[in-house]
Amino acid sequence: MKKTNIKQPILRALTGVAVSALMTVASVADDVNFDIRLEKLAEALEEKRQELHIPGMAVAIIKDDKIIMARGFGKSDLETGTAVTPETVFGIGSTSKAFTSTLVGMLADEGKLTWDDAATKYIPWFTPQLKDAEGDLTIRDMLSHRSGISRNDILWASGKVGREAMMRESLDAEPLTPFRKQFNYNNVMYVATGMASAKAVGAHDWDTLLETRILEPLDMDSTTSRDARVDEVGTHAKGYRWNEDTGSYTLLERKNTDNIGAAGGIHSNVLDMANWVRFHLNKGSFKGEKLLSDAQYGEMWNTQIQVGGGATYGLGWFLREWEGKKIVEHGGNILGYAAQVALMPEENLGFVLLANVTASPLQQGSMPLVWDTLLGEEAEDGASESFDTFIGEYTANFGPFNNATFTVKEQNGRLAVDVPGQQVFELKAPDEEGKRYFVITNQVAVSFDGAENGKANQLKMYQNGMTFELPRKGVVVKAEVDIETLQPFVGDYEAGRLPAPIKAQIVNNRLAIDVPGEMVYELHLPDEKGHRQFRVNPQLSAKFTVGDSGAVEKLAIYRGERKALEATRANKAEAGPQLPTVDDIAKLRKVKEQVAAFQKAGGFRFKGTLTMKQAGVSGTLENIVPNEDSFEQHVDFGDYGQIHTVVNPEKAFMDNLGDKQNLTGIYETQIRRDHPLAGLDWATYYDQVLVVGQREHKGRKVLALRLKKEGLPDVRIMLDAQTGDVLRARGRVVNQLTGPVPFETTFSDYRDVNGLRIPFKVNQFTPMAGNILIEYESVEPIAD
C-alpha cells in the first residue's frame, strides 16, 4: 500500500485548544449549516495539528470570492509562546511555482513570450542535456517537469550559489529519462523559467516581475521573495522538526531561499494568500480588474504530463479529482515550513494552509478534510453505525507487509484502519458496493467479508486496481477444494531472468506462488482454460502445464492474454548441488580473515570522490572507519554544501547541507545497520541472512541472498558465486519525509587492500536523486 501517512480529523467540541486570532472576514449568513461546518472544520484542524505535532499553522478558506474563515492555530514561537495569527508569515515552498507559471501566462497575454518558446530564446546558454530529444526545451517543458532531468536540489540547498551559477552547473546533469516522456520534479527548471520571464520584458529580475505583476495588484503587502525583506513584511514563524522518539521539537535555522525564488522562495501569510486564491477562482480577475485571460487557465489547468496516484500535472499545478470535481492544487516544503494551496473551481471554493514544520501529512490530508467537511452530504457520516462486526486485528502479507497486523477500530465516530508503520486512516460510510473509502483519498478503500460469531472474517483493501485480502487473526480460511489436489503443483519453478525460483505453495488453504523480489500471490481456482487468476489482480493469472507423464512441468504467468513469463519445474534429481549455506558463503568471502585484517589495521580511511550524476556535481569524500561500532563520512561539495555523518556508541548524527539532527529510533537503527563493515560482515549488522537462489548473470554464476533487520525493509543481495564479491544490493531506505525509498547499489572494481576485498566503484540509484557514484582513490589503514 502506498504510504500516505495521513489521519482523519476528530469532530468534537474544542476544550482548551490553542486556537488564536479568530478572524471571520465574511460569512455565509444565510446558511447556518455552513457556519456550523466551518466550526467543525476548525475543530478538526486543531485536533489534527495536535495529533501531527505541528507547532503552529494558519488556514484561510475562500468561497464565492470571500474569505469566509481565517484562523491561526498553535504557536509561531514555542520559546516565547507567541500565537499564530492570520498575519503570521511562513515560507510557502513550492506553492511559489504557480506564481511563476502565472507570470508566464500574463506575459503570454501581452505577446511577450509563449509557452512553447525555446528556453534559449531568452537564455542562449541554457542548454541542458536531453535524452532522445525531438525539438527544443521549451517554457512548457520546464514548467511541467517533463525535461527528463530529475531532482538536483543539491544545486540550491546550501543557499550560497546564485541563480545563474546554479543553472550553469545544472548543464552538466545527466538526464534520467527521455525528454517529455516522464514526470521528473525539478526546481532548477523553474528558476530558469523565472529568469527567462524577466528577460522577456527587460525586468531586473524575477522578483521585480513578481512584485509589479502580482503582489502589488493583489494587495499582497506581506509577501516577498527577497530574504532581506522577510522580517519586514510581518512576524515570521519559527520552523521546527518533531522527534517522535524523544517527544520534543527541534528549532531549525531559517535558510536563505533567494536562489530558488521562482521555484520555492516566497514567504507570505494566509490573508495575502487568500487574495491569491480569490484571483485564481475568479479566473484571473481581482477587484474587477482582469489580470490574466481565461485562455491561460486552459493552459495552466490542463494536463501536460501524467504523474500517477490519481494526479496529473499542468503548469505549476497538480490536477486531481474529488467526488468527480476537478481539484487544482500544489503543496510546498522548505526547511521548517509546509504549505498547501487547493482550489475547487466548480464550487468556487479554495483554501490555503501554512505551517511551521518541514513537511506534514496534513498538507495532502487537508484537501479531503476541507471538501468533506464543507461539502459532504453529512459531515458526520457513519457516526450512528455499529462497528462491532468489523473491529479487530487482520493479518497483512503484501507489498512491504510481512505478517503485519492491521487494526480496525473506531476513531472520532468513524471506522478506522491502523496501518503499521504509517498511521490511522479513517473511513467513509460504505458505498453501494460496500467499499469504505479513506477519508483522505478516493484512491484507497476497504470492505469486509463474512461474519462468524458476529465478526467479519476478512478485510479487503483496494488500491491501484488491486485487491489485498487480510484474514482476521485466528480465522482459518476454508479450503475451496481438497488440499490434496493442490499438492502436485507445489514446488520450485525456474525462470532464467529471476534471481531465484518461483515457489508454488499452499497458503491459507489456497494454491499460491511466491515470486522472488515481489510477494506471495494467492490464486483463484482455474477457469475453463486453466488460468488461475491472482486474487490480488484479476488481470494477472497463472497456468500450470501437465506433461505426458501426468506431472506438472511448467508454470506460465499471464498479463491478460499475453504470456509475461514462463518457468520450468525444477527437477530435483538433476538439480545438482544444493545452495551453499551462509557459513559456506562466509568462508568463500573469507569474512573472519577480513575482519581480523580490519582490526589489525586499526580501521581504514577511504578517500575519493562522490558524483551526483543527475545534478552534475562532484565532491570530495572521506570515510573514516575505526571500529565495528563507529564511522564518519564527510562529503564536501564546496559552495554547494557539505554532508557530515558521525556514528559512534554514544550518538548517530547527521548534518545534511546545514540541516543538523541527531538520529533516533528507526533512523538510528538504519544508519548503524549501514555501517561500512556491514557489506562484509552481515551477521554482525543483520538479524538474519538467507540464501534464496542461484542463477547465471552476464556469463557468471551468482547467488541471491536476503538480509533481514527487524523494523527495516529487507535488503536483497546478488553475489558472485566464485569470488564472493557483492555485485548488487536492492532494497528500500527509510526516509523521514517520504517514507521508504527504493534503491539499487552496484559494486565494481574490486581490489585487495591490506587483507580486505574492497570495491573501488560504488553506484547507488534512487528515483529522486538518480545515480550517485563513489570512486575511491585511496584506502589506507588508520594505524599507519
C-alpha positions in Angstrom: 0.0 0.0 0.0 1.3 3.4 -0.8 2.3 5.3 2.3 0.3 8.5 2.7 0.8 8.9 6.4 -2.5 10.8 7.0 -5.1 10.6 9.7 -8.6 11.9 9.7 -9.9 14.7 11.9 -11.8 14.4 15.2 -15.1 16.2 15.0 -15.9 17.2 18.6 -16.1 20.3 20.7 -12.9 22.3 21.4 -11.8 22.3 25.0 -8.8 24.4 25.9 -7.2 24.3 22.5 -4.7 26.8 21.3 -6.8 28.4 18.5 -5.9 32.0 18.4 -6.8 35.1 16.5 -10.1 34.0 15.0 -10.9 36.2 12.1 -14.0 35.7 10.0 -13.7 38.3 7.2 -17.1 37.3 5.8 -19.6 34.5 6.4 -22.4 32.9 4.6 -25.0 34.3 6.9 -27.9 32.7 5.1 -26.5 29.2 5.6 -26.4 28.3 9.3 -25.4 24.8 8.5 -22.4 26.1 6.5 -21.3 28.2 9.5 -21.6 25.1 11.7 -19.4 23.1 9.3 -16.8 25.9 9.4 -16.6 25.5 13.1 -16.4 21.7 12.8 -13.6 22.2 10.3 -11.7 24.4 12.7 -12.1 21.8 15.4 -10.9 19.1 13.1 -7.9 21.2 12.0 -6.9 21.9 15.6 -7.2 18.2 16.5 -5.0 17.3 13.5 -2.5 20.0 14.4 -2.0 18.5 17.9 -2.1 14.9 16.7 0.5 15.5 14.0 2.7 17.6 16.2 2.5 20.8 14.2 3.7 23.7 16.5 1.6 26.3 14.6 -0.4 26.9 11.5 -2.8 29.3 9.8 -5.7 28.5 7.5 -7.8 30.6 5.2 -11.0 29.4 3.4 -12.3 31.2 0.4 -15.8 30.8 -1.1 -17.5 32.8 -3.8 -14.8 35.5 -3.7 -15.0 35.9 0.1 -12.7 34.9 2.9 -15.1 33.0 5.0 -12.6 31.9 7.5 -9.0 32.9 8.5 -7.6 31.5 11.7 -4.3 30.9 13.5 -3.7 27.6 15.4 -1.0 26.9 17.9 2.3 28.8 18.3 4.7 30.6 15.9 7.4 30.6 18.5 7.5 27.8 21.1 10.0 29.6 23.3 8.1 32.8 23.7 4.6 31.2 23.3 3.7 33.6 20.5 0.4 32.5 19.0 -0.1 32.1 15.2 -2.4 34.7 13.7 -3.7 35.1 10.2 -1.0 37.7 9.8 1.9 35.3 10.7 4.3 34.9 7.8 5.6 31.4 6.7 7.7 30.1 3.9 5.3 28.7 1.2 7.8 26.5 -0.6 6.8 25.1 -3.9 3.4 26.7 -3.9 5.6 29.5 -5.3 5.6 27.6 -8.6 2.1 28.7 -9.6 3.2 32.3 -9.3 5.9 31.6 -11.9 3.5 29.9 -14.3 1.0 32.7 -13.8 3.6 35.3 -14.7 4.3 33.4 -17.9 0.6 33.4 -18.6 0.4 37.2 -18.1 3.4 37.7 -20.5 1.8 35.4 -23.0 -1.4 37.6 -22.9 0.9 40.5 -23.8 2.6 38.7 -26.6 6.0 39.0 -24.8 6.6 35.2 -24.9 4.7 32.0 -25.5 4.5 28.7 -23.5 6.2 26.9 -26.4 9.1 29.3 -26.8 12.5 27.6 -26.6 14.4 28.4 -23.4 17.4 29.5 -25.5 15.4 32.4 -27.0 15.8 34.2 -23.7 18.8 32.4 -22.2 21.0 31.3 -25.1 23.5 29.4 -22.9 20.9 27.4 -21.1 21.1 24.1 -23.0 20.6 21.2 -20.6 21.4 17.7 -21.7 18.3 15.9 -23.1 17.7 12.3 -23.8 16.1 11.3 -27.1 15.0 14.8 -27.7 13.0 15.9 -30.7 12.7 19.6 -30.5 13.9 22.3 -28.1 13.4 22.5 -24.4 10.5 25.0 -24.0 8.9 27.0 -21.3 6.1 24.5 -21.2 8.6 21.6 -20.7 10.3 23.4 -17.8 7.0 24.3 -16.1 5.6 20.8 -16.4 8.6 18.8 -15.1 9.0 16.8 -18.3 12.6 17.7 -19.3 13.8 14.2 -18.3 16.2 15.8 -15.7 15.4 14.6 -12.2 15.7 16.5 -8.9 19.0 18.1 -8.4 18.2 20.0 -5.3 21.8 19.9 -4.1 22.5 22.8 -6.5 20.4 25.2 -4.4 20.1 23.6 -1.0 23.1 25.5 0.6 21.7 28.9 -0.4 25.3 30.0 -1.2 25.1 29.6 -5.0 23.4 32.3 -7.1 20.7 31.5 -9.7 22.9 31.8 -12.8 25.8 29.8 -11.3 23.3 27.1 -10.3 21.7 27.0 -13.7 25.1 26.8 -15.4 26.2 23.9 -13.1 23.0 22.1 -14.0 24.1 21.8 -17.6 26.4 19.0 -16.6 23.5 17.0 -15.2 22.8 13.7 -17.0 19.1 13.2 -17.9 17.4 10.4 -16.0 14.6 9.6 -18.5 13.8 10.5 -22.1 12.6 14.0 -23.0 8.9 14.6 -22.5 8.2 11.0 -21.5 8.1 11.1 -17.7 7.4 13.4 -14.8 10.6 14.4 -13.1 10.2 17.1 -10.5 12.9 19.7 -11.0 13.3 23.1 -9.2 16.1 24.4 -11.3 13.8 24.4 -14.4 11.5 26.9 -12.5 14.5 29.1 -11.7 15.4 29.1 -15.4 11.8 30.0 -16.3 11.8 32.8 -13.8 14.9 34.2 -15.4 13.5 33.8 -18.9 10.4 35.6 -17.9 12.3 38.6 -16.6 14.5 38.8 -19.7 11.4 38.7 -21.9 10.3 42.0 -20.6 13.6 43.6 -19.5 12.8 43.3 -15.8 15.8 43.5 -13.4 15.0 40.1 -12.0 12.1 37.6 -11.5 11.4 39.1 -8.0 10.8 42.5 -9.5 8.4 41.0 -12.1 6.6 39.1 -9.3 6.2 42.3 -7.3 4.9 44.5 -10.1 2.7 42.0 -11.9 1.2 40.0 -9.0 2.0 41.2 -5.4 1.1 44.8 -5.9 -2.1 44.3 -7.9 -3.3 41.6 -5.5 -2.6 43.7 -2.4 -0.2 41.1 -1.1 1.8 43.6 1.0 3.0 40.9 3.5 4.5 38.7 0.8 8.1 38.7 -0.5 10.6 36.5 -2.3 13.6 38.5 -1.0 15.3 37.1 2.0 16.3 40.6 3.1 12.6 41.6 3.4 11.2 38.6 5.1 11.3 40.1 8.6 10.0 43.5 7.3 6.7 42.2 5.9 5.5 40.7 9.1 6.2 38.4 12.1 7.7 35.3 10.7 7.0 31.9 12.3 10.0 29.9 13.5 10.4 26.5 11.9 10.6 23.2 13.7 11.0 19.4 13.4 9.2 17.0 15.7 11.1 14.0 17.0 8.7 11.1 17.7 11.3 9.1 19.7 12.3 12.0 22.1 8.9 13.6 22.1 10.4 17.0 21.5 10.8 19.8 18.9 14.0 21.0 17.3 14.2 24.6 16.3 15.5 24.9 12.7 17.6 27.7 11.3 15.7 29.5 8.5 17.5 29.3 5.2 18.1 32.0 2.7 16.0 30.9 -0.3 16.8 33.7 -2.7 18.4 31.4 -5.2 15.3 29.2 -5.5 12.8 32.1 -5.6 10.8 31.1 -8.7 10.5 27.5 -7.5 10.0 27.9 -3.8 11.3 31.1 -2.3 8.2 33.1 -1.5 7.2 34.0 2.1 3.6 35.0 2.9 0.6 34.8 5.3 -2.8 33.3 4.7 -4.5 36.7 4.2 -2.3 37.6 1.3 -2.5 34.0 0.0 -6.3 34.2 0.3 -6.2 37.1 -2.3 -4.1 34.8 -4.5 -6.8 32.1 -4.2 -9.5 34.6 -5.0 -7.6 35.7 -8.1 -7.5 32.2 -9.4 -11.0 31.2 -8.5 -12.1 34.3 -10.4 -10.1 33.1 -13.5 -7.6 35.9 -13.3 -9.7 38.8 -12.0 -9.2 40.7 -8.8 -11.4 43.5 -7.6 -12.9 43.8 -11.0 -9.6 44.0 -12.9 -8.8 41.3 -15.4 -5.1 40.4 -15.0 -5.0 37.0 -16.7 -7.1 35.7 -19.5 -9.3 32.6 -19.4 -7.1 31.1 -22.2 -4.2 30.9 -19.9 -6.1 28.8 -17.4 -6.8 26.5 -20.3 -3.0 26.0 -20.4 -2.1 26.0 -16.7 -5.0 23.8 -15.6 -4.8 21.2 -18.4 -2.8 18.1 -18.1 0.7 18.3 -19.6 2.2 15.1 -18.2 0.9 12.1 -16.1 2.2 11.9 -12.5 0.5 8.8 -11.1 -1.5 8.1 -8.0 -4.6 9.8 -9.4 -2.8 13.0 -10.3 -1.5 14.8 -13.4 0.5 18.0 -13.7 -0.4 21.2 -15.5 1.8 24.2 -15.5 2.7 24.9 -11.9 -0.3 23.0 -10.6 -1.2 19.4 -9.7 -4.5 18.3 -11.1 -6.8 15.8 -9.3 -10.4 14.9 -8.7 -12.6 14.7 -5.6 -16.0 13.2 -5.9 -15.9 13.9 -9.7 -14.9 17.5 -9.2 -11.7 19.0 -10.5 -9.1 19.9 -7.9 -6.2 22.3 -8.8 -3.6 22.2 -6.0 0.1 22.4 -5.0 2.0 21.7 -1.8 5.2 23.3 -0.7 8.0 22.3 1.6 11.1 24.2 2.7 13.2 23.6 5.8 10.9 24.4 8.7 7.8 25.2 6.7 5.0 23.4 4.9 2.2 24.8 2.7 -0.9 23.6 0.8 -3.0 25.6 -1.7 -6.0 24.0 -3.2 -8.9 25.1 -5.4 -12.2 23.5 -6.4 -13.2 25.8 -9.3 -16.6 24.2 -9.8 -17.7 25.1 -6.3 -15.8 28.4 -6.3 -14.1 27.1 -3.2 -10.4 27.2 -2.2 -8.1 27.3 0.8 -4.5 27.8 1.9 -2.8 26.2 4.8 0.6 27.3 6.1 2.5 25.5 8.9 5.9 25.7 10.7 7.1 22.2 10.2 9.3 21.0 7.2 6.5 18.6 6.0 3.3 17.3 7.3 0.6 14.7 6.3 -1.9 17.4 6.8 -0.8 19.1 3.6 -2.5 16.4 1.4 -4.9 15.4 4.2 -6.3 18.9 4.4 -7.9 18.7 1.0 -10.4 15.9 1.6 -10.8 17.2 5.1 -11.9 20.6 3.8 -14.0 19.3 1.0 -15.7 16.5 3.0 -16.5 18.8 6.0 -17.8 21.7 4.0 -19.4 19.9 1.0 -20.1 16.4 2.1 -23.7 15.3 2.4 -23.3 14.6 6.1 -20.2 15.8 7.9 -20.5 13.0 10.5 -21.4 10.1 8.1 -21.2 6.7 9.7 -21.5 8.1 13.3 -24.7 6.1 14.0 -23.4 2.8 12.5 -22.3 0.0 14.8 -18.7 -1.1 14.1 -18.6 -4.2 16.4 -18.6 -6.6 13.5 -15.5 -5.1 11.9 -13.4 -4.1 14.8 -10.4 -6.4 15.3 -7.0 -7.4 14.0 -6.3 -8.6 10.5 -3.1 -10.1 9.1 -1.4 -8.4 6.0 1.0 -10.2 3.7 1.5 -8.0 0.7 3.9 -5.3 -0.5 6.1 -4.2 2.4 3.9 -6.1 5.0 5.0 -9.5 6.3 2.6 -11.0 8.8 1.8 -7.4 9.8 -1.2 -6.6 11.9 -3.8 -4.1 10.6 -6.0 -3.0 13.5 -9.6 -1.9 12.7 -11.1 0.3 15.4 -13.5 3.2 16.0 -12.0 6.7 16.0 -13.8 10.0 16.2 -17.1 8.4 15.4 -15.8 6.7 12.3 -14.5 3.3 11.4 -10.7 3.4 11.0 -7.7 1.2 10.0 -4.4 1.5 11.8 -1.7 0.6 9.2 1.5 -0.4 10.9 4.4 1.9 10.3 2.1 4.5 8.9 -0.9 5.9 10.8 -4.7 5.6 11.4 -6.8 6.1 8.3 -10.4 6.9 9.0 -13.1 5.6 6.6 -16.2 7.0 5.0 -19.5 5.3 5.2 -19.9 2.3 2.8 -21.0 2.9 -0.8 -23.4 0.7 -2.7 -20.7 -2.0 -3.2 -19.8 -2.0 0.5 -16.5 -0.2 -0.1 -15.4 2.2 2.6 -13.1 4.8 1.0 -10.4 6.5 3.0 -11.5 10.0 4.1 -8.2 11.4 2.9 -8.4 9.9 -0.7 -10.8 8.2 -3.0 -7.9 6.1 -4.3 -7.9 3.6 -1.4 -10.9 1.7 0.1 -11.6 -1.3 2.2 -14.5 -3.7 2.6 -15.3 -6.6 4.9 -16.4 -10.2 4.1 -18.3 -12.8 6.0 -19.3 -12.8 9.7 -18.9 -15.7 12.1 -20.0 -15.1 15.7 -20.8 -11.5 14.8 -17.3 -10.8 13.5 -16.0 -10.2 9.9 -13.7 -12.9 8.7 -11.7 -10.8 6.3 -10.7 -7.3 5.3 -10.2 -6.4 1.7 -8.1 -3.4 0.7 -8.5 -1.8 -2.8 -5.7 0.3 -4.3 -4.3 0.8 -7.8 -6.6 -1.8 -9.3 -5.5 -4.4 -6.8 -7.4 -6.2 -4.1 -5.4 -7.3 -1.0 -7.0 -9.8 1.3 -6.3 -9.7 5.0 -7.9 -12.5 7.1 -8.9 -11.8 10.7 -6.4 -13.0 13.2 -7.3 -16.5 14.3 -9.7 -17.2 11.4 -8.7 -20.2 9.3 -9.6 -19.7 5.6 -11.9 -22.5 4.4 -10.4 -24.6 1.6 -12.3 -24.3 -1.7 -11.1 -27.8 -2.8 -9.5 -30.8 -1.3 -6.0 -29.7 -0.3 -4.5 -32.9 -1.7 -5.5 -31.9 -5.2 -3.2 -28.9 -4.9 -0.1 -30.8 -3.8 1.1 -31.8 -7.3 1.6 -28.2 -8.2 3.7 -27.4 -5.1 7.4 -26.9 -5.9 10.1 -24.7 -7.5 9.8 -23.3 -11.0 12.9 -21.7 -12.5 12.9 -18.7 -14.9 16.3 -17.6 -16.1 15.7 -13.9 -15.6 14.7 -14.2 -11.9 17.3 -14.5 -9.2 15.6 -17.4 -7.5 12.9 -20.0 -8.4 9.2 -19.1 -8.2 7.8 -21.2 -5.3 4.3 -22.7 -5.7 3.0 -23.4 -2.2 -0.2 -23.7 -0.2 -1.2 -20.6 1.7 -4.5 -20.0 3.5 -5.6 -23.4 2.1 -5.1 -22.0 -1.4 -2.6 -22.5 -4.1 -0.2 -19.6 -4.2 3.1 -18.6 -5.9 5.9 -16.7 -4.3 7.6 -14.6 -6.9 11.1 -13.6 -5.8 11.5 -9.9 -5.1 7.8 -9.4 -5.0 5.3 -11.2 -2.8 3.2 -14.3 -2.4 0.2 -14.3 -4.7 -2.7 -16.4 -3.8 -4.7 -17.8 -6.7 -8.3 -18.4 -7.6 -9.5 -21.8 -8.8 -8.8 -22.4 -12.5 -11.2 -21.2 -15.2 -12.1 -23.3 -18.2 -8.8 -22.5 -19.9 -6.8 -23.5 -16.9 -5.9 -19.9 -15.9 -5.8 -19.2 -12.2 -6.4 -15.5 -11.6 -4.3 -13.8 -9.0 -6.6 -12.9 -6.1 -4.9 -9.5 -5.8 -5.4 -8.6 -9.5 -7.6 -10.5 -12.0 -5.6 -9.1 -14.9 -2.8 -11.5 -13.9 -3.1 -15.3 -14.0 -1.0 -18.4 -13.6 -1.3 -21.5 -15.7 0.3 -24.8 -15.0 1.2 -27.3 -17.8 1.0 -31.0 -17.1 3.2 -33.3 -19.2 2.5 -36.6 -20.8 3.7 -38.4 -17.6 1.0 -36.6 -15.6 3.5 -34.5 -13.7 3.3 -30.7 -13.6 6.2 -29.4 -15.8 5.8 -25.7 -16.3 4.3 -22.5 -14.9 3.3 -19.5 -17.0 2.3 -16.1 -15.8 -0.1 -14.1 -18.0 -1.0 -10.4 -18.1 -4.3 -10.5 -19.7 -3.9 -12.8 -22.8 -0.2 -12.2 -23.1 2.3 -14.6 -21.6 4.6 -12.5 -19.5 6.9 -15.2 -18.1 7.4 -19.0 -18.2 9.2 -21.1 -15.7 10.2 -24.8 -15.8 9.6 -27.1 -12.9 12.9 -27.9 -11.1 13.9 -31.5 -11.4 15.3 -32.4 -8.1 17.2 -35.4 -9.5 19.0 -33.1 -11.9 19.2 -30.0 -9.7 22.9 -30.5 -8.9 24.4 -29.4 -5.7 22.3 -27.7 -3.1 22.6 -24.0 -2.4 25.6 -23.1 -0.2 24.9 -22.3 3.4 25.5 -18.9 5.0 28.7 -20.4 6.6 29.8 -21.6 3.2 29.5 -18.1 1.8 31.3 -16.6 4.8 34.2 -19.0 4.1 34.2 -18.1 0.4 34.4 -14.4 1.2 37.0 -15.0 4.0 34.9 -12.9 6.4 36.9 -14.0 9.5 40.2 -13.2 7.9 39.0 -9.8 6.5 37.6 -8.8 9.9 40.9 -9.7 11.6 42.8 -7.7 9.0 40.5 -4.7 9.6 41.1 -4.9 13.4 44.8 -5.3 13.0 44.9 -2.2 10.8 43.0 -0.2 13.4 40.4 0.5 10.9 40.6 2.2 7.5 40.4 5.7 5.9 38.8 5.9 2.5 39.3 8.9 0.3 37.8 9.6 -3.1 35.0 11.5 -5.0 31.3 11.4 -4.9 29.4 12.4 -8.1 25.7 13.1 -8.3 25.3 12.4 -11.9 21.8 13.8 -12.3 22.9 17.0 -10.7 26.3 17.3 -12.4 28.0 18.0 -9.2 31.1 16.2 -7.6 32.6 16.5 -4.2 35.4 15.0 -2.2 34.6 12.1 0.0 36.3 10.8 3.2 35.2 7.7 5.2 36.8 7.1 8.5 36.0 3.6 9.9 37.9 3.0 13.2 36.0 0.0 14.5 32.8 -2.1 14.2 30.7 0.5 16.2 31.8 3.8 14.7 32.4 5.6 11.4 32.4 9.1 10.0 31.6 10.2 6.5 32.4 13.7 5.2 31.4 14.9 1.7 32.4 18.4 0.6 30.7 19.9 -2.5 32.3 23.3 -1.9 29.8 26.1 -2.2 27.0 23.6 -2.8 27.4 22.4 0.8 28.7 19.6 3.0 27.3 16.4 4.4 28.7 15.1 7.6 27.7 11.8 9.3 29.1 10.7 12.7 28.1 7.4 14.2 29.6 6.0 17.5 28.3 4.2 20.5 27.0 7.4 22.0 25.2 9.0 19.1 24.2 9.0 15.4 24.5 12.5 14.0 24.0 13.9 10.5 24.5 17.4 9.1 22.9 17.3 5.7 23.7 20.5 3.9 23.1 22.5 7.1 20.1 20.5 8.3 21.6 19.1 11.6 19.9 16.4 13.6 20.6 13.6 16.0 19.2 10.4 14.5 17.0 8.3 16.8 14.6 5.3 16.5 14.4 3.6 13.2 16.6 6.1 11.5 19.4 5.5 14.0 18.9 1.7 13.6 19.1 2.1 9.8 22.3 4.1 9.8 24.0 1.8 12.3 23.0 -1.2 10.2 24.6 0.6 7.2 28.0 0.7 8.8 30.7 0.3 6.0 31.6 -3.1 7.5 28.1 -4.3 7.1 28.9 -5.0 3.4 31.5 -7.5 4.7 30.2 -9.0 7.9 26.4 -9.3 7.5 26.0 -11.5 10.6 27.1 -8.6 12.9 24.7 -6.0 11.4 21.7 -8.0 10.4 19.4 -10.3 12.3 19.1 -13.0 9.6 20.9 -13.9 6.4 19.1 -16.2 3.9 20.4 -17.8 0.7 17.4 -17.9 -1.6 18.6 -18.9 -5.0 21.3 -19.1 -7.7 21.4 -18.4 -11.5 23.5 -17.2 -14.4 24.0 -13.5 -14.8 26.1 -12.0 -17.6 28.1 -15.2 -18.0 28.8 -15.7 -14.4 27.1 -17.8 -11.7 25.5 -15.7 -9.0 23.8 -16.3 -5.6 20.8 -14.4 -4.3 20.6 -13.6 -0.6 18.1 -11.8 1.6 19.3 -9.8 4.6 16.8 -9.0 7.4 16.9 -6.4 10.2 13.9 -6.0 12.5 12.0 -2.8 11.8 13.6 -2.2 8.4 12.9 -3.3 4.8 14.9 -6.4 3.7 18.0 -6.0 1.5 18.4 -8.3 -1.4 22.0 -9.2 -2.5 23.4 -10.6 -5.7 26.8 -12.3 -5.1 29.4 -13.7 -7.4 29.4 -17.4 -6.6 33.1 -17.8 -7.4 34.7 -14.7 -5.9 32.2 -13.9 -3.1 32.1 -10.3 -4.4 28.8 -8.5 -3.9 27.6 -7.3 -7.3 24.4 -5.6 -6.4 22.1 -4.7 -3.5 18.5 -3.7 -3.7 16.0 -2.6 -1.1 14.4 0.4 0.4 15.8 3.1 2.6 13.5 4.7 5.2 13.3 8.5 4.5 11.9 10.8 7.2 9.9 12.9 4.7 8.8 10.4 2.0 8.8 7.0 3.7 10.6 4.0 2.2 12.5 4.9 -1.0 13.7 2.1 -3.3 17.4 1.9 -4.1 19.8 -0.2 -6.2 23.5 -0.2 -5.4 26.1 -1.8 -7.7 29.7 -2.6 -6.8 32.7 -3.0 -9.1 36.4 -2.6 -9.5 37.3 -4.8 -6.6 40.8 -4.6 -5.2 42.7 -6.4 -2.4 44.0 -3.8 0.2 45.8 -4.9 3.3 43.8 -8.1 3.6 40.4 -6.5 2.6 38.4 -7.0 -0.6 37.2 -3.5 -1.5 35.0 -2.3 -4.4 36.6 1.0 -5.6 33.4 1.9 -7.5 30.0 2.1 -5.9 26.9 3.4 -7.7 23.7 4.0 -5.8 20.5 4.8 -7.6 17.3 6.2 -6.2 14.3 7.6 -8.1 14.7 11.0 -6.6 18.5 11.6 -6.5 19.3 9.5 -9.6 22.8 7.9 -9.7 25.3 8.7 -7.1 28.8 7.4 -8.0 31.5 6.9 -5.4 35.0 6.3 -6.7 37.7 5.7 -4.1 41.2 6.9 -4.8 42.9 5.6 -1.7 42.2 3.1 1.1 44.7 3.2 4.0 44.9 1.6 7.4 44.3 4.1 10.2 47.2 2.6 12.2 49.6 3.8 9.6 
